Structure formats: structure tokens, C-alpha cells
Amino acid sequence: MVQQFCKDYVYLDYNATAPLHPAVHEVMIDLLSETGNPSSIHKLGRRSRYLVTQARHGIGQYIDADPEYIIFTAGGSEANNLALQGVNWEHIIMSPLEHDSIYKAPLSAELLAVDDQGLIHLSDLEAKLQAARDKKTLVSVIWANNETGVIQPMEEIVSIAHKYGAYVHADAVQMMGKKEFSFSKSMLDMMTVSAHKFGGPQGVGALVAKESIPLTALIRGGGQEKNRRAGTENVAAIGGFAAALAHTPSLEHLYPWHQEMEEDIQAFAGHEAYVFSQKSPRLPNTTCLVMPYIPNATQVMNFDLEGFAISAGSACSSGRVQVSRVLKSIVQDDLKAISAIRISSGWKTTHQDLIHFAETWKKLYQRHASSQKGLL
Ligand SMILES: Cc1ncc(COP(=O)(O)O)c(C=O)c1O
């Protein structure tokens, strides 16, 4: 149905959500006909418990973490809230680059300085940790940014934080399925993942937390997930999450296609076609690109009419587009932040899709640049 409706439409909004992979769809359809509650003692309950355990082990293996650390949640937002609110932290340090589910979770937090390439200042982190060394402190940093794709040096962040006795949580929602990473090697204390950014279902994710973290459940009432998250497990979604990790391909091949697209556009429009964090390590699938003078909402509508789904920075749940706090913190420039769009690709994207996108970008740029300069 959707495929028919969107036949010639190119989807480049994977960082908002990715199309469900057909292999995952198949697995989930089977799982939806399972009956048992994983907490029931009878045969059908035991079978559901087995399916959840299998998925837990598959996900644990993929992220290189003890499966017992995994607490299934209804997505990344819930897991982020659990990490920040589930412990009585005396002090929280985060970056201004965080997703709202981190940024808005605590009542107060200290913000780290970031450079013009979207990387956090490690010296600032060290200074802030030194000042807070007597407190039970959490450092929470987004591992790969949803708007720019910038990947933070997580191992270095953890090693600095641990020197001062602080705990570290990484929001790895955008890393999952896009870039290899290891929970164990990074030495993290907690990490958030979600299924729907690379080919799994929406509404399921997990907080990965070492047993030494004194977490109190936010959702209470049942003993599920070792008393850390009450509620009957969503067996089909959890199974779909594990299946997505097993079935979606590596996305490294997207990196040169994005590079080519950026170079092509910049060769045409010059330095005005600013790419956010172009010099930083980035996800293979993400480009955050400025079309000067044109508000990103206008661009999103124009690309939609041309047959492309892209987004204006982060997807806004209210449908309202605002100036991105994340982009502003990187460039301190409202004009750039207002006219930046995000192109994010994934398992279904072809090389031709990105070539075609670059051609369309140039066409719209030419049309608008002559007629609407000074619009902003
Ligand atoms: C970096 C990041 N963290 C957390 C989330 C929230 O995840 P979910 O949509 O599974 O609640 C998102 C989704 O946009 C995200 O991009």
C-alpha cells in the first residue's frame, strides 16, 4: 500500500525512522501470532520467555554487552529518561548536542563547550569533572548526533570521566546499525539503543546498564526486566529488534556516496553550501547541508514536491519546525541553522538516489538563489 503510494518517492529521512526491513517484517508477523505472556508459567508463557531471551542474547552479542545488562523499553526516549532519572544523580554533565529526551530529562545539568565542528571540548569536560569530583556525577553524551552525524570520541570521554569517579551514559540510538561499536570495549556504564533507525520496528529500545548502577524503575508495578522496568514485554517488537540487527546490511558503502554528493553540490554552489561538521568523524549516512537564505521548512516542502523525503534538522513531534538548538550551538549562527536540512540514507538507498538528490538540490538552489536572496 505505502510502496504503491510512494512509488517514485525517494526516502532520505532514516535518522527520523527507517523503513522496516522485509526480513524483520516476516519475523514479526510470525511473532504476532504467539500467545503467551513471558511471565506466565505455562508452556505458552515459557515459549514467549524463550523468545525474549533469544532476542536479548542476540542484541547483547551485537553490542558486545552482557545480555543481563539489557533493559527493554518502549524506545530510545524512555531509555534515556531511565538513565537520567532512574538514579539520584547529584550532578549531571551533558552536551548541548543531546536529543531532547536527554536534554529535557533532568531539572538541571551543566552543558559542555563544543567546537565549530560539533565535537565536545574534552578539556572542558575534565575541568567540569574536577569541580564536581565530590558528587555522584553522570556524564551523558550523544555518541552519534542525529542532526549532523558527528561521532564523539566515546572511549576518551569515558576514560576522563572514570578518572574522576563519574559514570558515563551514551545515547547510541543513531550508532546502532550504522557504525560498529562495543559496549564492553568503550567501558561505558550505560548506553541507550533503539530499533527503528536502521530497519527495526518503532516503539522498542533498551537501556544497557551495568548491574552496579543503582537504577530505580520509572515504570513500576511488575517485576519484569529485573524490577527495572515494569510491563509485559512486547515480544514481537523485541524479536523484530534482534532480527533487524541480524538482517540489515552494513551501511559503510553510503559514506563515499554522501561525500560525492557533498562535493558535487559544493562544486556548484561554492562555500555557501555549508556542510555541518564536514571535518569531523561522521556516520556514513548523514549530511547536514545549508542552502543559503532559504528556510529549511521551505526546502523540505520543495523537496517533497520533487519526490524526496528529507528533514529540517531534527524531526519535530508537533510538526512545527524550530531553529535547531544543536546546530546553533555548533555555529552560533541563526541563519545557517535555519537554512540547514538533513539528508539521511539507509539500507534501501541507492547511489542513484543520492546523485538524483544532488541534481535536484542544484535545480532548487538556482531557482531560489536568484529570486529569493534576502528572504531570511
Ligand atoms: C539520538 C537520539 N536519541 C534518542 C532518540 C529517541 O528514540 P526513540 O524514537 O526510539 O524514542 C532519537 C530519535 O529521534 C535520537 O535520534
The ligand as a MOL file (V3000), in Angstrom:
LIG
                    3D

  0  0  0     0  0            999 V3000
M  V30 BEGIN CTAB
M  V30 COUNTS 16 16 0 0 0
M  V30 BEGIN ATOM
M  V30 1 C 19.9480 10.4710 19.2060 0
M  V30 2 C 18.5650 10.0330 19.5380 0
M  V30 3 N 18.2770 9.6720 20.7840 0
M  V30 4 C 17.0530 9.2530 21.1370 0
M  V30 5 C 16.0360 9.2050 20.2220 0
M  V30 6 C 14.6770 8.7390 20.6630 0
M  V30 7 O 14.4930 7.4110 20.2630 0
M  V30 8 P 13.0000 6.8360 20.0830 0
M  V30 9 O 12.4440 7.4510 18.8410 0
M  V30 10 O 13.2150 5.3390 19.9560 0
M  V30 11 O 12.2460 7.1940 21.3040 0
M  V30 12 C 16.2830 9.5930 18.9050 0
M  V30 13 C 15.1800 9.6060 17.9100 0
M  V30 14 O 14.9520 10.5580 17.2050 0
M  V30 15 C 17.5810 10.0150 18.5510 0
M  V30 16 O 17.8700 10.3780 17.3030 0
M  V30 END ATOM
M  V30 BEGIN BOND
M  V30 1 1 1 2
M  V30 2 1 2 3
M  V30 3 2 2 15
M  V30 4 2 3 4
M  V30 5 1 4 5
M  V30 6 1 5 6
M  V30 7 2 5 12
M  V30 8 1 6 7
M  V30 9 1 7 8
M  V30 10 2 8 9
M  V30 11 1 8 10
M  V30 12 1 8 11
M  V30 13 1 12 13
M  V30 14 1 12 15
M  V30 15 2 13 14
M  V30 16 1 15 16
M  V30 END BOND
M  V30 END CTAB
M  END
